[in-house]
Amino acid sequence: MDEPRTLGEFPYRRIRVTCRWCPHRRGAYCVERMQARLGPGASLDTVIRLITAGCPHPKAWEKRGPSQYPPWCRAAFEDLRHGRPPDR
């Protein structure tokens, strides 16, 4: 399966987001509602930025940090990371 780049290409009905640094920060979002809000052409980078806007460890997007050890936002799409479809 090719990696989706936009909401219109997202293969599942729900977007599940989790963070490795903040285990209590997780959520599930309806793809249809996100498409109605942002449009089907919205990139998944834009979606993850909007979802993690209130993160206590913000990441300098598209920039490499000074080192690998300070905490920065590690939110990711759960179902895409594992490569298996979510439970129905």
Residue frames relative to the residue before (quaternion, step in Angstrom):
aa qw qx qy qz dx dy dz
M 1.0000 0.0000 0.0000 0.0000 0.00 0.00 0.00
D 0.3997 -0.7065 0.5342 0.2362 3.57 -0.89 0.95
E 0.5408 -0.6155 0.4729 0.3241 3.54 -1.17 0.68
P 0.3739 -0.7253 0.5224 0.2474 3.64 -0.70 1.01
R 0.2637 -0.7772 0.5547 0.1368 3.56 -1.12 0.68
T 0.7791 0.2312 -0.1270 0.5687 3.59 1.17 -0.50
L 0.6631 -0.4912 0.3769 0.4207 3.55 -1.30 0.21
G 0.6285 0.5516 -0.3310 0.4372 3.58 1.06 -0.70
E 0.7007 0.4427 -0.2580 0.4965 3.59 1.16 -0.54
F 0.4673 0.6913 -0.4553 0.3107 3.61 1.23 -0.23
P 0.3955 -0.7953 0.4144 0.1985 3.62 -0.58 1.13
Y 0.7388 0.3979 -0.2247 0.4953 3.64 1.16 -0.35
R 0.5798 -0.6046 0.4299 0.3368 3.57 -1.28 0.33
R 0.7532 0.2751 -0.1641 0.5745 3.58 1.21 -0.46
I 0.2612 -0.7156 0.6244 0.1726 3.53 -1.16 0.70
R 0.0723 -0.7910 0.6070 0.0247 3.58 -0.58 1.14
V 0.0952 -0.7974 0.5959 -0.0058 3.53 -0.81 1.14
T 0.0226 0.7790 -0.6261 0.0238 3.57 -0.97 0.88
C 0.2455 -0.7508 0.5958 0.1449 3.54 -1.29 0.40
R 0.4346 -0.7096 0.4922 0.2556 3.58 -0.91 0.90
W 0.6671 0.4937 -0.3096 0.4641 3.62 1.09 -0.61
C 0.7888 0.2287 -0.0936 0.5627 3.58 0.97 -0.83
P 0.1874 -0.8379 0.4978 0.1229 3.63 0.20 1.18
H 0.6471 0.5100 -0.3325 0.4589 3.60 1.15 -0.47
R 0.6351 0.5001 -0.3311 0.4867 3.60 1.24 -0.22
R 0.3296 0.6988 -0.5680 0.2835 3.52 -0.30 1.31
G 0.0389 0.8146 -0.5772 0.0417 3.55 -1.14 0.49
A 0.2272 -0.7328 0.6248 0.1452 3.49 -1.36 0.32
Y 0.0869 -0.8085 0.5817 -0.0198 3.53 -0.86 1.04
C 0.4738 -0.6663 0.5051 0.2764 3.54 -1.09 0.77
V 0.4540 -0.7008 0.4822 0.2651 3.58 -0.76 1.05
E 0.6459 0.5304 -0.3332 0.4364 3.61 0.94 -0.82
R 0.6644 0.4865 -0.3105 0.4748 3.60 0.97 -0.76
M 0.6399 0.5101 -0.3245 0.4743 3.57 1.02 -0.75
Q 0.6408 0.5079 -0.3264 0.4742 3.60 1.03 -0.72
A 0.6417 0.5093 -0.3297 0.4691 3.59 1.01 -0.73
R 0.6880 0.4823 -0.2740 0.4680 3.58 1.04 -0.76
L 0.8240 0.2550 -0.0893 0.4980 3.58 0.81 -1.04
G 0.4931 -0.6324 0.4433 0.4006 3.57 1.20 -0.49
P 0.5680 -0.6293 0.4076 0.3394 3.60 -1.08 0.65
G 0.6604 0.5182 -0.3134 0.4439 3.60 1.17 -0.36
A 0.4320 0.7027 -0.4651 0.3214 3.61 1.26 0.04
S 0.4348 -0.7040 0.4939 0.2672 3.56 -0.88 0.91
L 0.5816 -0.5886 0.4324 0.3582 3.57 -1.20 0.52
D 0.5587 0.5742 -0.3929 0.4514 3.61 1.18 -0.40
T 0.6420 0.5103 -0.3141 0.4783 3.58 1.00 -0.82
V 0.6425 0.5280 -0.3202 0.4538 3.57 0.96 -0.87
I 0.6956 0.4640 -0.2921 0.4642 3.61 0.79 -0.93
R 0.6163 0.5374 -0.3490 0.4578 3.61 1.08 -0.61
L 0.6651 0.4936 -0.3034 0.4712 3.59 0.96 -0.82
I 0.6621 0.5104 -0.3059 0.4556 3.57 0.97 -0.85
T 0.7737 0.3464 -0.1764 0.5003 3.59 0.96 -0.83
A 0.2614 0.8068 -0.4993 0.1775 3.60 1.17 0.39
G 0.7514 0.3806 -0.2190 0.4925 3.62 1.04 -0.64
C 0.3141 0.7820 -0.4874 0.2286 3.58 1.21 0.37
P 0.4326 -0.7097 0.4872 0.2682 3.62 -0.92 0.84
H 0.7279 0.3193 -0.2086 0.5698 3.61 1.27 -0.25
P 0.0596 -0.8439 0.5307 0.0522 3.63 0.45 1.09
K 0.3288 -0.7302 0.5723 0.1764 3.51 -1.20 0.66
A 0.3936 -0.6635 0.5736 0.2754 3.55 -1.07 0.70
W 0.2819 -0.8087 0.4925 0.1548 3.58 0.01 1.30
E 0.8370 0.1408 -0.1801 0.4971 3.53 -1.10 0.89
K 0.6738 0.4241 -0.3137 0.5174 3.60 1.17 0.38
R 0.4037 -0.6920 0.5404 0.2571 3.52 -1.05 0.70
G 0.4533 -0.7011 0.4852 0.2599 3.55 -0.95 0.89
P 0.6800 -0.5006 0.3352 0.4180 3.58 -1.24 0.21
S 0.7896 -0.0534 0.0152 0.6111 3.60 1.13 -0.52
Q 0.6014 -0.5938 0.4018 0.3524 3.54 -1.26 0.18
Y 0.6499 0.5974 -0.3012 0.3606 3.59 1.19 -0.31
P 0.6252 0.5182 -0.4059 0.4194 3.67 0.88 -0.52
P 0.5138 -0.6514 0.4470 0.3344 3.60 -0.99 0.71
W 0.0840 0.7479 -0.6559 0.0577 3.52 -1.03 0.87
C 0.6996 -0.5004 0.3039 0.4096 3.54 -1.17 0.52
R 0.0491 -0.8060 0.5898 -0.0107 3.55 -0.76 1.07
A 0.2145 0.7879 -0.5423 0.1976 3.54 1.07 0.72
A 0.0269 0.7929 -0.6057 0.0610 3.54 -1.04 0.84
F 0.5428 -0.5798 0.4897 0.3596 3.53 -1.29 0.37
E 0.4341 -0.7556 0.4356 0.2255 3.54 -0.37 1.32
D 0.7310 0.4496 -0.2571 0.4442 3.59 0.75 -1.03
L 0.6527 0.4969 -0.3217 0.4729 3.60 1.09 -0.57
R 0.6234 0.5616 -0.3336 0.4297 3.55 1.09 -0.71
H 0.7518 0.3871 -0.2131 0.4895 3.59 0.96 -0.82
G 0.3880 -0.7651 0.4475 0.2528 3.57 1.23 -0.30
R 0.6460 0.4616 -0.3509 0.4964 3.57 1.15 0.45
P 0.5356 -0.6392 0.4327 0.3426 3.60 -1.02 0.68
P 0.5460 -0.6127 0.4527 0.3485 3.57 -1.15 0.56
D 0.6123 -0.5323 0.4242 0.4022 3.54 -1.27 0.32
R 0.4440 -0.6932 0.4993 0.2702 3.56 -1.04 0.66
